[in-house]
């Protein structure tokens, strides 16, 4: 572990429990943001191949419908996991 990492851990340990929870929430937020950015970058990376194959881009309405479907699927999966 680097000295910077140790210093960060020491600072975290010095915080009250409530603030540590806030730090954890912020770290989760940053991780989710990075995952979304990575997913977007992967999506953009395939765009030239799709265009080369002559595949038409999705309309705004199709994108909205796809996002809603994925969110509904995730919500259902979370609810199922919570009932276990």
C-alpha positions in Angstrom: 0.0 0.0 0.0 1.3 3.4 -0.9 1.8 6.2 1.6 -1.0 8.2 -0.1 -3.4 5.2 0.3 -2.4 4.8 3.9 -2.9 8.5 4.6 -6.3 8.4 3.0 -7.3 5.4 5.1 -6.1 7.2 8.2 -8.2 10.2 7.4 -11.2 7.9 6.7 -10.8 6.2 10.1 -10.7 9.5 11.9 -14.1 10.5 10.5 -17.3 9.9 12.5 -19.4 7.0 11.3 -21.9 9.2 9.6 -19.3 10.9 7.5 -17.7 7.6 6.6 -21.0 6.5 5.3 -21.1 9.7 3.2 -17.7 8.9 1.8 -18.8 5.4 1.0 -21.8 6.8 -0.9 -19.6 9.1 -2.8 -17.2 6.3 -3.7 -20.1 4.3 -4.9 -21.3 7.3 -7.0 -17.8 7.6 -8.6 -17.7 3.9 -9.4 -21.1 4.0 -11.0 -20.1 7.1 -13.0 -17.0 5.3 -14.2 -19.0 2.2 -15.2 -21.4 4.4 -17.2 -18.6 6.2 -18.9 -16.9 2.9 -19.8 -20.2 1.5 -21.2 -20.7 4.6 -23.3 -17.1 4.4 -24.6 -17.7 0.7 -25.6 -20.9 1.7 -27.3 -19.2 4.5 -29.3 -16.4 2.1 -30.2 -18.7 -0.2 -32.1 -20.5 2.7 -34.0 -18.1 2.5 -37.0 -18.6 -1.2 -37.4 -22.4 -0.8 -37.3 -22.2 2.0 -39.9 -20.0 -0.2 -42.1 -22.6 -3.0 -41.9 -25.3 -0.5 -43.0 -27.2 -0.9 -39.7 -29.4 2.1 -39.2 -29.1 4.1 -35.9 -31.9 3.8 -33.4 -34.4 6.6 -33.2 -34.8 8.6 -30.1 -38.0 6.8 -29.3 -36.3 3.4 -29.7 -33.5 4.4 -27.4 -36.0 5.6 -24.8 -37.9 2.4 -25.0 -34.7 0.3 -24.7 -33.6 2.3 -21.6 -37.0 1.9 -20.0 -36.9 -1.9 -20.7 -33.5 -2.3 -19.2 -34.4 -0.3 -16.1 -37.6 -2.3 -15.6 -35.6 -5.5 -15.9 -33.1 -4.3 -13.3 -35.8 -3.2 -11.0 -37.5 -6.6 -11.2 -34.2 -8.4 -10.6 -33.5 -6.2 -7.5 -37.0 -6.8 -6.2 -36.6 -10.5 -6.7 -33.3 -10.5 -4.9 -34.8 -8.5 -2.0 -37.5 -11.0 -1.5 -35.1 -13.9 -1.1 
